[in-house]
């Protein structure tokens, strides 16, 4: 197995620590569609596109 010193310099390790400090993990809430995919799923996108391009009085 490669040792870290063979792969990254001390400066690389220091930079990585700075990056990880500046970009902490955070909890994110996502919307999920009724079909289980991320909202909006392709079907919902299509439906929204159709609804957005039709006139309301055209029915």
Residue pairs with C-beta under 8 A, 6 or more apart in sequence:
4 13
8 16
30 38
30 39
31 38
31 39
32 38
32 39
33 39
33 40
33 41
33 44
35 41
35 43
40 48
